[in-house]
């Protein structure tokens, strides 16, 4: 039970990271700044995920879950920038995109990622360091 509550605490911290990003995007008026915030945050998260995936104590299931979740994050990055066959998100739609992205990534995290508490803590620490 302690492990479950600890894991929920750290999962909530990752959700908080994305929700803070959403608030920053919504509070920012300049579309170029909004896009930069989204890009920087997604790139930081992808870099952290890459480092976590290489941790030796993760099992194959955890690595696969992280890879699928990382692919979801990369897809949002591609969609934002009009890469990989996506049309670039219009400046007027950045707030809506940020909200959709946060919801989608939270759902993907619940669906794909079965992590140990230690791995979640490391993701958070890496995010903090990379911020």
Long-range contacts (C-beta under 8 A, 24 or more apart in sequence): 3-117, 6-117, 7-115, 7-116, 7-117, 7-120, 10-117, 10-120, 10-121, 10-124, 11-109, 11-120, 13-120, 13-124, 14-109, 14-120, 14-123, 14-124, 14-127, 15-106, 15-109, 17-41, 17-45, 17-124, 17-127, 18-101, 18-102, 18-105, 18-106, 19-102, 21-98, 21-102, 22-98, 22-99, 22-102, 25-94, 25-95, 25-98, 26-95, 26-98, 31-91, 31-92, 31-94, 34-91, 34-94, 34-95, 34-98, 35-80, 35-89, 35-91, 35-94, 38-80, 38-94, 38-97, 38-98, 38-101, 39-77, 39-80, 39-81, 42-73, 42-76, 42-77, 42-80, 43-77, 44-127, 44-130, 44-131, 45-73, 45-127, 46-70, 46-73, 46-74, 46-77, 47-126, 47-130, 48-123, 48-126, 48-127, 48-130, 49-73, 49-123, 51-122, 51-126, 52-119, 52-122, 52-123, 52-126, 55-119, 55-122, 57-116, 57-118, 57-119, 58-115, 58-116, 58-119, 61-114, 62-113, 62-114, 62-115, 62-116, 62-119, 65-112, 65-113, 65-114, 65-115, 66-112, 66-113, 66-115, 68-108, 68-112, 68-113, 69-105, 69-108, 69-109, 69-112, 69-113, 72-104, 72-105, 72-108, 72-112, 73-105, 76-101, 76-104, 76-105
